[in-house]
Amino acid sequence: MAVQIPRNEYPRPQLVRENWINLNGEWQFEIDDSCSGKQREYNKKSFDGKITVPFCPESKLSGIGHTDFMNCVWYRKNIEIPADWSGKRVILHFGAVDYKATVYVNGKFATEHCGGYTPFCADITDLLQESGNYITLCAEDSVRIGKQPSGKQSHRYESFGCFYTRTTGIWQTVWMECADACRVVGTKFTSDIDSSKLLAEIHVTDECVGATLKISTSFEGKATGCAETKIFSAQPFLCVDLSELHLWDVGCGNLYDAEIIIEKDGKVLDKVQSYFGMRSVALHKKAFMINGRKVFGRWVLDQGFYPDGIYTAPSDEALKNDIIYSMQLGFNGARLHEKVFEPRFLYWADKLGYLVWGEHANWGLDVSDAGAVVNFLPEWLEAVERDYSHPSIIGWCPFNETWDAPNGAHQCNEVLSTVFKATKAYDKTRPCIDVSGNYHVITDIFDVHDYEQDPEKFVTYYKDAKNLVVMDAIKRREPNRQIYRGEPLFMSEYGGIRLSEGEAGWGYGNAPKNVEEFIDRYKKLTDILLDNECFLGFCYTQLYDVEQEVNGLMTYERKFKLDPKIFYDINTRKAAIED
């Protein structure tokens, strides 16, 4: 009987090649408590332990379930290279490894990468031997030193408050592919809906200079355009005039297919499949605009945790279902909170027409230390580059709630402004929020978190918003904390109402006495935001419970607590700004 490979779908949906091998499944595994494995040449050794990749060792699905701190772990996998890959370059890919990864092939150094949320790869061709090939990976991870972004991973032994089980090591798919030395390494698609043009920047290897780059597009199987150019740089640019314009929109994930080919002397050196969506995003008169139309953001907080896989969804279907469940509750998108989500989630968001905010996992990093940008910015820009072409991403938010920095939020101006400016330099097509929830330094949108549970108080805090008075919870405590300069307003966290069958767990404020009180509070708080023409959208906390935090509209196991139609009817009525 064939062994079932977990998470066996193609992991990089916007750059697909035919010849690839999924390396998920059983790997050898070792916990290196003393972080001395490199000195003991673990890169050349076998290990007695077993783990199921891509699930982290803290998770049940990994087969280990070890939830104590692991400062260093090691993996090993024997690999076979197909005979028909001879003459090609073999590229080894890791979707994400938390946090610092060092990769060896046959005991020899191949590459290293810092950052627990972004992909990396290595051309391992020259390290391979005729037989007996193996990969070794060392992952070093420490969430307690304030030097690395770790999101909602607990810095205590146990989970507590809004901090949950940690993720160490490999947590996304590991895979190999073969390709020519001259090949495509990335795509950057920008849509111009006014002129029905696709602007395509294709990243290629240096060996491609002198070759011809071709791109052809189609919609539902019908050809819609093509373009070609001679390659004279590592980032050739093409413009495709589309014969038909099909807009990507909310709940309408119209996607074009794209085939990219590199040819030289009549020979195809590389061929990849991709896709893109045609849509525009803008801020206008304090409203969020999709394709020139005002759209009220009905977002929900999605933290990307799973009971059995922690950071890793048990299946591709689980990723898709989280979006479907959210839409059934009347939300049109989500804040992807304190985590860079995997490309397969964004693929389903693209397919389903779901609006999402790209966010980094800045918690765990001391942003009051100006040097923090060294560990944060490279990984953040890797995430922005990876996800730029996804039409579902309608904005960026690199930081969330920086007020708990050890030396105080007032010390982190330089870090916040540097990251904001770098984000805008790379992507001028989307709005960016410098920090969600408090202490804006430079921002396109003024972002507010307010967990006030009393609707009568809640409405009074924001009734004067159009007069440039923003009375969010933080400003009420520290009037000089942040200054409103007339930006569009976004209530990016509110609610968090506890609804639990038992007494365990927590939510914000006093728990309602019964279901009727819960629904009444939810409706009144939400109505206040829908009826306030100064807000471009809201984000309710949260979609599902996560461990001890029980303020989700679903359980951690993704079961609706109440009939989703109740929330659908509340969330989807027309907002004041849409009039």
N, C-alpha and C positions, 0 to 999 in steps of 0.2 A: 504494500500500500504506500502510495506517495505521501511524503510528509507535507502537511499543510504549512505554507509559509505565511506567517502573520503579516498583516498590512502589505499585501503583495501587489497593490495597485501602483501604477507608475507615479513616482513621487514628485516629479517636476512638470506639471501639466502645460506650462507655457514654452517648453523647449523639449520636445519628445524625439528620441531616436529609437530606431527599431532594435538595434543590437545592445541589449542590456541584461544584467543579471541581478536579481534581488538577493542581497546577502543577509536578510533578516532570518531569524530562526535561532537555533542553538549555537552559542559561542561558549568558549571557556572563559572563566571569570575568577577574579581574585580581588579581595579587599586588602589594600596596602595601608594599614593603619599608621605606620611610621613614615610613610611617604619616602621610602628608601628603595623602591623597586628599580629605579634607574641605576642606582649604584650597584644593585644586586643583579643587574642585567636581566630584568624580567622581560625585556624586549626579545630575548632569545629563548625564553622558557615556556613550557606548557603549564596549565593550571588545572587543578582538580575540580574546581567549582564549575557549575553550568548556569547559564542565564539565557533567557529568551529575549532576543533583540527584536524590535526597538524599544522594549519597555524597560524603564529604569529599575534598578535593583530594589528600590523602596516599594515598588508596586507588586500586587498579587500576580499580574499577568507575566511578570518576569520570571516567576518561579522561585523568587528569593524572599521578598517582603521584609527586607532589613531596613528599619526606619531610623536607626541611630545615625549620627554624623559619620560620613565617610569622606575623609579628606583626599583620598586617592583610591582609584580603582583601576584594574587592568582587564583587558579583553584580548582574546586570541581566537582567530578563525582560519581554518585551512581553506584554501580556495583552489579552484581549477579554472584554467584559462582555455576556452574553446579553441580547437585547432583552426577554425576559420577566422579567428581574430589575428592570426599571424600576419605581420606586416602593418598592422594598425597600432595606434597608441591606445593603451589601456588606462582609463581614468577611473580612479576610486573616489566615490562621493560619500559624504556624511551629511545628512539633513540637519542635524543639530546634536552637539555634545556639550554637556554642562560640566566644567566650564573651560578649563584650559586643556586642550587635547594635543597629544603628541602621537604621531602615527609612524609605525615602522612596518616595513615589508621585508620578510625574510631576515629580520633582526637588524635591518639597516634603516636609518632615519629617512622618512619620506616627506613629512610636512608637520607643521604645528599650527594651531589656531586658538585664539583667545576670544571667548564670547559664547555663552550658552544657548543662543537663540538663532544663529544664522548658519547657513551651509558653508562647507568648504570642500575642496577636492585636491587631488594630486595626480599627476601623470606618473604612474608607477612602472611604466614599461621597462625602463632600464634597470629596475631592481628585481625583476622577475627572473626565475630560473626555469629550466625545462620541466621540472616536476617538483612536488613537495613545497609549493608556495604557501605562505601563511601571512596573515595580517596581525599585528599587535597594536593595541591602542591603550595609552595611559591617559586617564582623565583626572585632573586635579581640581578640587572644588572646595571653597570655603565661604559660607554665607555670613560669617560672623566678624569679618575683618573690615567691612565697610569699603572694600576695594572693587567689588564686582556687583553688577546688577543681578538681583536674584528674585525680584518680584515678590510674590506672596509666599515664598518658601520660608518656613519658620526658622528663626535664628535661635529658638530654644529647642530643647530636646523634644518637647511635645508640640502639637498644634495648639494654637490659642488665638482668641479673638478672630481677626481676619487674616491670620497666617496659618498655612496648611502644610501638609506633608511635603518634604523636600524631593527634588529630582536631582540625581547624580548620574553623570556619564551619558551614554547614548540614549536618546529618547525620540529620535526620528530615524527614518529608514536609511540603511547603509546599502550601497549598490555600486555596481561597476558598469561601464559602457566602453565600447570600442569606437574609435573615430580616427580620422586622418589627422596628421599634424596640422593641416589647414582645416580649421573647423569654426563653427559658430560657438561662442561661449556665453552669449547673453543677448537679450532683446530689450529695447526700450521703445514702446509704442505710445504715441501721442495722437489723439484724435482731434480733428478740426471739423466740427459738424457744419459750420457755416459754408465751407467750400467742399464738403464731402471728400476730404483728403485724410489719408493715414500717413503720419510722419513716423518713419521707422528708422531708428538708430540701431544698427546690428553690431554687436561686439564680436570681433574675430581674433584669431591668433595671428602673430606676426608673419607666420609662414604663408598667409593668404595674399600678401601684397602681389599684385599683378593678375590675380584671378578675377573672375566675374561673379558678382553677387546678384542673385535674382530673388524676387519675392512675388508670389501670386496669391490673391485673396479670393475667397468665395463665401457665399452665404447660403446655408442649407443646400449645399452641393452645386450652386450656380456661380460661375465665375463672375467676379465683380471688379477685377483690376489686376495690373501687374506693373512691375518696374524693375530696372536693373542698372547696375553701375559697376565700373571698374574699381577694384579695391586698391587704395593707395595709403590707407591708414588702418589702425586697429579698430576704428569706429566709423565705418562707412555709413552714409545717410541716404535714404531713399524716400521718395514721396509717391504715394499711390493714389491716383484719382479713382474714386469708387464710382461705379456706374449705378449703384443703388445705395440709398442711405436708409439703414434700419437702426434706429436709436436704441441704445441700451438705456433702461429706465427702471424705476422702482417697481419691483414685482414682475419685470419683463426683461429677462436676461438675454436679450438678442446678442449673439456672439458670431463674429466672422471667424472663419478658419484662415490660416496663413501657412503657406509652404515656403520655406527658405532654402535655396540651393546655392552652393558655391561650385563653380566650374572652372576648369583650366585646361586649355588645349583639347577641348571637346570631351573631357572626362569629368564626371560628377565626383567631387571630393567630399562633399558633405551635403546632407539633406535632413532638415528637421521640420517638425510640425509644431505650429503654435496657434494662438487665437488672440483676438482683441475685441473690445467693445467701443462703439462710437457714442460718446456722451460728453457733456460739458458740466463743469462744476464752477460755481461762482458765489460770491456774497454780494448782495445788492439791496440797498435800502434796509439793511439789518436783517435781511431774510436769506435763507439758504436756497440757492437756485440749482436745479438740475435741468439741463437742456433749456435754459431760459425761463423755467417755470418755478414759482415759489413752491417749495416742498418743506413741510414741517417735519423735523426729525423726530420720529417716534422710536428712539433707541432704547435698548436694554443692556444692562451690564452682563457681559459674558466673560468668565474668568478662565475658561478652557481647562477645567479640572474634571477628572473622571474617577469614579470610586475604585475601579480595578486597574486603571492605567496611569493615574495621577496626571502627568502632563500629556500623556499619549492616549488618544482615543483608541478604543479597542478595535474599531473598524472604520473604514471609509464611510460606511452607512451612518455611523454614529455622528460623524462630522456633519453630514448632510441633514440628519434629523434634528440637530440642535437649531439649525436655521429654520427648518419647517415648523418646529414647535414654537419658535419665537414668532413667526409669521401668523400662526394660528392664534396667538395671544394678541395680535393686532400691532405688533412692532414691525417697522420697516427696515430695521438695521440694529447694529450693536456697537458698543464700545468694546473692543477686544482688549480686555483690561489687564494691565501689568504682565503682559506676555506677548511675545511675537508669535502669532499663530502659524501653523504649518501651511504650506502652499495648497494642500488639498482642501483645507477649509475655505480658503479664498477662491479656489476653483468653484466650489459649490455656491459660494456667495455670488460669484460672477454669473453662474448658470441660473440662479434663482432671482436675480435682481435685488440684492440685499445690500444696504448701505452700511459700511463699516469704517470705523476709525482705527488706523494703525497706531499702536502704542508700544513703547518699550517697557521693560520690567525694571524701572529705575530703583524701586525699593531695594534696600540692601547696600546701595551705593551712597557714600557720604558726599552729597553734592555741594556741601559747604567748603569742600576742599577743591581748590581750583585745579589741582592735578587730576581730579576725578574725570575730567573730560577726556583724558588720555585713554581710560578704560571704557568710556561710554561712547564717545563719538564714532570711532571706527566701526563698532558693531552696529550702532544705530544707522549709519549710512549704508552699511551692507544690507540692512533690513529694508531701507527705503529703496535701494537699487533693486533688490530682489523682487519687491512687490509693486514697483512703479506702474507696471503695465496692467495691473488688475483694475478693471473699471469699478469694481465694488468698493475699493478704497477711495473714500471721498475726502479724507483729511488725515493729518498727522498730529500726534500728540506724544512727544518724546518723554515727558515727565508727568507724574501724578503725585500730588500732595507732598511737596518738598518741605513742609514746615517742621518736620521732625528731624531735620539734619542736626547732628550733634552740636555744631557751632552756631546754629540759628540760621533761618532762611535768608536773613539779610546778607549773609556771606556768599550766597550762591548766584548773585546777579550775573557775574561773568560767565559761569558755566551755562546758565539758562539762555542767555542772549547769544552765546557762541553757537550752541546747538540749534537754536531757532534759526539763526542766520545761515548756518550750513545747510539746514533742511530746505530753506527757501531757495538757496543757491542751486541745489540739485533739482528741486521740483517747484517750479513757479506756477503749476497748474492747479494746485490744491491749497486750501487754507491750512494753517498750522496754529495749534494752541501750544504756547511755550510750556505751560504747566497746568494740568487740570486741577481745579479745586481751590487754588489759592495763589497769592503772591505772583501776579503777572509782572513780568519785566518788559517783554515785547511780545505782542500776540495779535493774531487776526480776529480772534473771538474771545470775549470776556466769559470765562468759564466759572460756574458756581456749583458748589456742593452744599446742600442744605437738607439735613435730616429732621427738620422740625416736623413733629407729628400732629400738631394742632392746626387744622386748616384755617381757623380764624386768625391765628398769628401768622401763618404762612402767607396768606393773601396780603396782609398789611406790610410785610417786609418788602414786597415787590410792586406794590401799587404805584409807586412813584418812579419806577424804573425809567420811564420815558423822560423824566426830568433829571436824568443822569445821576440818580441816587440808587446805588445797588446795596441793599442791606442783607447780604448773605451772612451765614452764621459766623464766619471768620471775621468779617468786617465789624460785626457787632461787638466782638471781643477786642479787636485791635483796629481802631478806625484808620490808622495810617498804614495798614498792612499792604493794601493794594489800591490802586487809583483807577477809577473808571474813566476812560477817555472817549466814550461814545461807541465802542465796538459793539457788534451784534452780541446778544446775550444767549447763553446756553446753560440750562440747568442740567449739568452732566452727571449728577448723582442726587437722588432724592428718594423718599419712601423708605426702603429697607425694612418694611413692616414684617414683624415676626409672625409666622403662621406655622405652628408645629403641633403635631398630635400629642407629643409628650412634653415634659418639662425641660428636657435637656436642650442645650443650644441657646443662641442669642440672636437678636435683631436689634434694630435701632428703636429707642424709646420704649414706652410701655406696650406690651402685647395686647391686641384687642381681646375682649372677653369672649367673643364668638365670631363666627364667620360673617354674620351680617354687619358687625362693627368693622371687620376687616375690609369688606367690600365698600362700605360707606366711606371709610377713611381714604382708601385707594382712589375712589372716584372723586372725592372732593379735592384732594391734593393734585390729582391729574387735571381736573377741570380748571383749576386756577392757572396752570401753565398753558393749557390749550386756549384759554380765554384772554391771555395776556399777549397783546400784539407785539410786545418788545422781545419775546423769546422766539428764537428760531427753531428750538426743539428741546426735548427732555431726554433723560436717560434714567430709567427706573432701575433701582437696585433690589433684586437682581433676577436673572432668568431661572436659576436653579440653586438649591442649597449647595454649599460646599462644606463638607465635614461638619464642624460645630456651628457654622453660620447658617441659620435656618430662616432666612428672609427671602427665599426664592419663591417664585410662582410655581415651580416644580420641585420635587424632591431631588436629592443628589442622584438618584437612580433614573431621573427623567420621567417621573410620573406627575401628571397634573394634580395639584392639590384641590383645585376647584374647576368647574366647567370653563374651558378657555374662552368660550363665547362671551362670558361675562366681561372679561378684560378686553376682548376684541371690540365689543360694542363701545366700551369707554374710550379706548385708545384711538379708534379710527374716525371718530366724528371730526368734522372740519374744524381746524384751528383758526384763531383770529387772524393770524398772519397770512393764512391762505386765502382770505377774502380780498 
